[in-house]
């Protein structure tokens, strides 16, 4: 990301490629020359092909939202918000026991 005096600047590009053998549309999302996600859809004249294109674009939007840390995601054709994240520290504290007990095998008597 480039910082410009008061605004963050992000260069976002969607590259598209049509495979003439399968007539699939391939989409790739880049932000600042970093690949964030890929998706593909069927090209055709039916409404189902149109729905696959919309789903592919929504999939790429989800990859973008994940990359920038946004709580928004597409689900069932609607934009939804994820539940609040407790944060990294809270997750780590849930995984670690409060007291760690280490057992040392006794190999013999020690003289002080």
N, C-alpha and C positions, 0 to 999 in steps of 0.2 A: 504494500500500500504506500502511496505517496501522500505526504502531508503538504497541504497548501495553506499557508498562513492560518486560516481558521477552519477550513473544510478538509475532510479526508477525501481523497480522490481514488476511485476504484475503476479500473478499466475492465468492463464486462463485455464478453463477446460470445455469441452463439454461432457455432460453425455447423453448417448442414451439408449433408452429402446424400444423394439418392443413388442407391444400388440399382442399376438398370436391369440386373438379372432377376432380382426378387421384388423390385419396386418397393423397397423399404426405405423410409426416411430415417437417416441417422443424425442425431443432434448431439453436439458436444458443448458444454458450458465451460468457459474459461474466465477467470478473474485475475487480472494482473499476470497473465501468461501462465497461470496454474490451472490445470484441469480439475474441475470440481465434480463433474458428473457427465454421464452419457445416457442417452435414451434413444429408442427407435420406435417407429410407428409404421403402420401400413398406409400406403397411398392408394386411393381409389375413389370411387364415386358413391359408396354406400355411407350411411350415417355411422356405421360401426367403425369404418376407417377414419372418419372425422373424429370420433371419440378417442381413438388410439393416439391421434396427433395431440389432442388436448391433454390426454393423460401423460404423454411423453413430456410435454411442456411443463405440466404441473410437477412431474418427477424432477425435472431440472430445477424448478423453483425450490423444491424441498431441499435439494442438494445445496443450493445457494443459501437458503435459510440456515442449514446446518453449519455451513462454512463460516457464516458471520455470527453464529451463536444466537440466532433469533428463536423465540419460542413458537413462531408460526409454522404450521405445516398444512398441506392440503390433504384432506381425508374425505372420501365420499363426495368429491366434487366441490367441497367447501373449504374455505380457509379457517383453520381452527388454531387455538392456542394450546400449547402443552402446559401441563401443570407446572407450578413453580419448582425450580430446581433447588434442593437444599444446599447445594454448593459442594465443592470438592472436600473441604475440611470435615463437613458433617458426614459425608459418605465414608471417608477414611476412618473416622472415629467409630462408625458402626461396625466396621470390619475388624478392628483390632480389639483384643481382650484388654480389660482394665489392668489385670495383673498377669505378668508372664512368669511362669515357673520353669526353671531349667534344671534338669536332673544331670548330675555329674557322676559317672560311674566311679566307684571307689576301687582303686587299684592297690592300695596299701596304706600303711600308716605314714604320716609325714612328721618330721621332727622340726620343731621351730627353734 
